[in-house]
Amino acid sequence: MVDLPKIANVVVVGGGVIGLSVARSLALRGLRDVLVIERGSLGAESSFAAAGMLAPQAEADRADKFFELCRQSRDLYPAFAASLRDETGIDVELETTGTLYLAFTEEDVNELEERYEWQSRAGLAIEKLSAEAARQLEPAISENVRTALRFSLDMQVENRRLVRALAVANETLGVGIVTETAVESIKLDRGCVAGVKTSGGLVTTDTVVMAGGAWTSLITVSEQTTADKNQSDCNTPDKAFRSVRIEPVRGQMLSFTTAPQIARHVIYSPRGYIVPRSDNRLLAGSTTEHVGFAKQVTDEGVRSITAAAVEISPQIASLPLTESWAGLRPRAPDNLPVLGPCAEIAGVFYATGHYRNGILLAPITGELIAQAIVDKVVAPALNEFSPDRFSVVNVT
Ligand SMILES: Cc1cc2nc3c(=O)[nH]c(=O)nc-3n(C[C@H](O)[C@H](O)[C@H](O)COP(=O)(O)OP(=O)(O)OC[C@H]3O[C@@H](n4cnc5c(N)ncnc54)[C@H](O)[C@@H]3O)c2cc1C
């Protein structure tokens, strides 16, 4: 950690998995004086709360641009994890056993059948399993399973170790990291980024990456001087900024202790999932709640997550519940990530709105945002996710 510098080449707002991944990619491309500013501690929000599933196929209903982005990012993970290990010595526990998806009702069976149809037609790795075949792979699953899918290429990662590895990698690469410091507003000069105003003072920069997760939309554009107002249409940047609305969506998680571990795969049903970890924790999730910035765990949350986990494996009913927590997923109005430069404010790049898939999308987000900043090339893969899609100004 460093003291707040007065000037930086690029300021990354937010030290979650996304901000840290972008900063590392910028430094790997040779950019110097990259600065991450984090309001609290690194990775202590949604990136800490997550289950670490890298499972683009398990819940996808069609092959669209978002699915492609997720699949590409998953496929980057083995090299991403290996590089982080080389850079830091930290093993992020990439687990490649695959994902099982179980059906218990007629409706579940139909849902799985549709997924199997489109994914096998698209040539994706997917297997349909009878209940018996699924139980051979995972003996602890319920007798009530009717059928299952196996996604052999989906993976999981220990997301808390991932955050630690990214933090160490950034420090090793010379990225400045300042914690306990909030970015309050972006300062503009004639419609372009001139700096960021923080709780610790002003940092001059011409490039800002908005990676503040669920809190991204609380950051404002700071007042311009009268002289600036005369030289630019200062409403436009402000409107452009306000048009990207990221909201928090609470997800609660439970952790049971089990020795020996009762599952090898990440196992989903349409009502929940369980994630076995190598340290004998069994994670279970989650809820999807629109309750603002409240991060409490509730009795109803514990009840519904436990019920979904016990449906998957009745053995879970007798396991001790050792930990529970909640996190706030950053969600844009159309559920898609917000990635790339903002057309109306030169120097602002978004890397947010990753909602349910920020751990999965961290490697590709880092790569594509760093490419956009350093090489000034916006990859076609980003077009669909541009912040400009929310702009109130329609160009005809
Ligand atoms: C219960 C749960 C389960 C999940 N499971 C998965 C999963 O299995 N797989 C998956 O891919 N994704 C999962 N997710 C989603 C994933 O956690 C998020 O998409 C991802 O962590 C978003 O990363 P982020 O860096 O954008 O946000 P965060 O991790 O929330 O980081 C944003 C950071 O910005 C900081 N910040 C905000 N405002 C400011 C400011 N003004 N100044 C300075 N700093 C600021 C915050 O303090 C925070 O540290 C899950 C989420 C939850 C809640």
The ligand as an ORCA input file, in Angstrom:
! r2SCAN-3c Opt
* xyz 0 1
  C     -23.500    -14.395     -3.137
  C     -22.760    -14.119     -4.418
  C     -22.323    -15.201     -5.162
  C     -21.621    -14.949     -6.364
  N     -21.110    -16.008     -7.051
  C     -20.415    -15.803     -8.188
  C     -19.835    -16.886     -8.887
  O     -19.945    -18.037     -8.462
  N     -19.152    -16.628    -10.030
  C     -19.001    -15.360    -10.517
  O     -18.385    -15.182    -11.579
  N     -19.522    -14.299     -9.857
  C     -20.224    -14.485     -8.718
  N     -20.769    -13.430     -8.037
  C     -20.678    -12.096     -8.629
  C     -19.307    -11.490     -8.365
  O     -19.006    -11.584     -7.004
  C     -19.306    -10.022     -8.799
  O     -19.791     -9.883    -10.125
  C     -17.867     -9.467     -8.757
  O     -17.286     -9.698     -7.496
  C     -17.861     -7.978     -9.068
  O     -16.553     -7.511     -8.858
  P     -16.280     -5.962     -8.703
  O     -14.836     -5.806     -8.521
  O     -16.968     -5.249     -9.811
  O     -17.109     -5.565     -7.409
  P     -16.686     -5.606     -5.867
  O     -16.014     -6.868     -5.507
  O     -17.917     -5.275     -5.087
  O     -15.618     -4.478     -5.769
  C     -15.918     -3.122     -5.952
  C     -14.993     -2.365     -5.037
  O     -15.095     -0.975     -5.318
  C     -14.992     -0.288     -4.085
  N     -15.589      1.030     -4.258
  C     -16.874      1.320     -4.516
  N     -17.048      2.651     -4.625
  C     -15.819      3.220     -4.439
  C     -15.348      4.554     -4.417
  N     -16.189      5.586     -4.619
  N     -14.039      4.781     -4.186
  C     -13.180      3.746     -3.990
  N     -13.589      2.454     -3.992
  C     -14.881      2.182     -4.216
  C     -15.745     -1.171     -3.103
  O     -15.393     -0.898     -1.778
  C     -15.349     -2.555     -3.576
  O     -14.217     -3.059     -2.889
  C     -21.428    -13.633     -6.823
  C     -21.874    -12.560     -6.044
  C     -22.521    -12.786     -4.847
  C     -22.966    -11.636     -4.003
*
